[in-house]
């Protein structure tokens, strides 16, 4: 059977690494979209639908990260707590180590919430930019 300490490290660092990767993707697409929005010229689009497709590219990725990061963090916490209980069942752990293990298990949820909050802010900022750019297109086409 695998060593419990190895499993704890895999769960802990694996979940945190996944959340860090998700936050990197979110930040990357946020800045990519910001640069795109700053450089866009709405008059070059044939119709509003083509503009809308261009504006909303990658927004669903940021939104998906925002909505799923807390669940991934919670999964890491649950798995770490389960491993703590398994360790407790062997009788090889004292109360202070149990409390430390449980406190450390909660960090996955905390990281997941931070990633979700930041991604949600990014999504809202970009969605507003897209609305404003679409409004500019409507103004230009009305004239």
C-alpha positions in Angstrom: 0.0 0.0 0.0 1.2 3.6 -0.7 2.6 5.6 2.1 0.0 7.9 3.7 2.4 10.8 3.7 3.0 10.4 0.0 -0.7 10.4 -0.6 -1.1 13.5 1.5 1.5 15.3 -0.5 0.0 14.2 -3.8 -3.4 15.4 -2.8 -2.1 18.6 -1.2 0.3 19.7 -3.9 -1.7 18.2 -6.8 -4.8 20.2 -5.9 -2.8 23.4 -5.2 -0.9 23.0 -8.5 -4.1 22.6 -10.4 -5.6 25.7 -8.8 -2.4 27.7 -9.5 -2.5 26.5 -13.2 -6.2 27.6 -13.4 -5.3 31.0 -12.0 -2.5 31.3 -14.5 -4.9 30.6 -17.4 -7.4 33.1 -16.0 -4.8 35.8 -15.7 -3.4 35.0 -19.2 -6.8 35.2 -20.9 -7.7 38.4 -18.9 -4.7 40.3 -20.2 -5.1 38.8 -23.7 -8.7 40.0 -23.8 -7.8 43.5 -22.4 -5.2 44.0 -25.1 -7.6 42.8 -27.7 -10.4 45.1 -26.5 -8.0 48.1 -26.5 -6.9 47.4 -30.1 -10.3 46.4 -31.6 -11.8 48.5 -34.3 -15.5 47.8 -34.4 -16.0 49.1 -37.9 -14.0 46.2 -39.4 -16.7 43.7 -38.5 -19.3 42.8 -41.0 -22.1 42.3 -38.5 -22.8 42.4 -34.8 -22.8 38.6 -34.4 -19.2 38.4 -35.7 -18.2 41.2 -33.3 -19.9 39.4 -30.4 -18.1 36.1 -31.2 -14.8 37.9 -31.2 -15.5 39.8 -28.0 -16.6 36.8 -26.0 -13.8 34.5 -27.0 -12.2 32.9 -23.9 -14.7 34.5 -21.5 -16.3 31.1 -20.9 -13.0 29.7 -19.8 -12.6 32.5 -17.2 -16.2 32.0 -16.1 -15.7 28.2 -15.9 -12.6 28.7 -13.7 -14.5 31.1 -11.5 -17.3 28.7 -11.0 -15.3 25.5 -10.5 -12.2 26.6 -8.5 -14.1 26.4 -5.1 -15.2 22.8 -5.9 -11.6 21.8 -6.7 -10.4 23.4 -3.5 -13.1 21.7 -1.5 -12.2 18.4 -3.1 -8.6 18.8 -2.0 -9.8 19.6 1.5 -12.1 16.6 1.7 -9.4 14.3 0.4 -6.9 15.7 2.9 -9.3 15.3 5.8 -10.0 11.7 4.7 -6.3 11.0 4.7 -6.1 12.5 8.2 -8.8 10.2 9.4 -7.0 7.2 7.9 -3.9 8.2 9.8 -5.9 8.7 13.0 -7.3 5.2 12.6 -3.8 3.7 12.8 -3.3 5.3 16.2 0.0 6.8 15.2 -0.9 10.5 15.5 -1.3 12.8 18.5 -3.9 15.6 18.9 -1.6 18.4 17.9 -0.7 16.7 14.6 -4.4 16.0 13.9 -5.2 19.7 14.3 -2.3 20.8 12.2 -3.3 18.3 9.5 -6.9 19.6 9.5 -5.8 23.2 9.4 -3.5 22.5 6.5 -6.3 20.6 4.7 -8.4 23.8 4.6 -5.8 25.7 2.6 -7.0 24.0 -0.6 -10.5 25.5 -0.1 -8.9 28.9 0.7 -6.8 28.8 -2.5 -9.9 27.7 -4.5 -11.9 30.6 -3.2 -9.1 33.1 -4.0 -8.9 31.8 -7.6 -12.7 31.9 -8.0 -13.0 35.4 -6.6 -10.2 36.8 -8.9 -11.5 35.0 -11.9 -15.1 36.3 -11.3 -13.8 39.8 -11.0 -11.8 39.3 -14.3 -15.0 37.9 -16.0 -17.1 40.8 -14.8 -14.6 43.4 -16.0 -14.3 41.8 -19.4 -18.0 41.3 -19.8 -18.5 45.0 -19.2 -15.8 45.9 -21.7 -17.6 43.7 -24.3 -20.9 45.4 -23.6 -19.4 48.9 -24.1 -17.7 47.8 -27.3 -21.0 46.3 -28.7 -22.7 49.6 -27.8 -20.1 51.5 -29.8 -20.8 49.2 -32.8 -24.5 49.9 -32.5 -23.8 53.7 -32.5 -21.6 53.4 -35.6 -24.1 51.3 -37.5 -27.0 53.6 -36.7 -25.4 56.6 -38.3 
